[in-house]
């Protein structure tokens, strides 16, 4: 079944405009998901909003967003008011500035989306914008309303399309200096250890492969579910034991550890 676009609108650069569509670049649909059940009846448990004072259930049409201005005092905002806050960026990605790609650090990148033409007529305009950014190693900066919040976004050419990254807000990125302040500025790498570490890095270098980031917990969950399915067919259920936890060994000298690591890598490569 075809996946529906997450968003449809227009990509605009000055007088050049083309219809585009946006799709999430990542997915968690393959993850094992659980429902909360009533242990006695095995029926699903559903949640409802209730009034914190009266305890009565609140109907969907009576739910409203509120901004707290004091204790038990709120300013209510209707859905229409929230939707009309940033009309210009709800349907148009208007690129208003460009910046070198390497000037945007990874910490500002939030969620990736794939941006592509939504109409054959607009493919030429889309390609011109994409290729011009690629040729100059530039990315475009714009704004877009996503889930009723206007977000700064970055457009990065990628292959035949464009990756649109939502960017974190300025107050969401913490200053690294306050976290690295305890690291001694005068601490330099040991001249004898450095070659050993570099040798380890060289021997353990590989080309990137998605298999490097597989989820072992997911595989274990699937094994447990499969075992329980099998056990349901038997009169007695076998109790699954949790995997044994390994006990950490004693800390050893870092130089000895590096030498042993290099020696092990050398033996394994022969």
Secondary structure, DSSP 8 states (H G I E B T S, - for coil): -----SEEEEEEETTEEEEEEEEES---TTS-----B-TTT--B-----B-TTT--B--GGG--EEEEEETTEEEEE-HHHHHTTTGGGTSEEE--EEEEGGGS-GGGEEEEEEEEESSGGGHHHHHHHHHHHHHTTEEEEEEEEETTEEEEEEEEEETTEEEEEEE--GGGS--THHHHTTS-TT----HHHHHHHHHHHHHT-----GGGG--HHHHHHHHHHHHHHHHHTSSS-----------------HHHHHHHHHHHHHHHH-
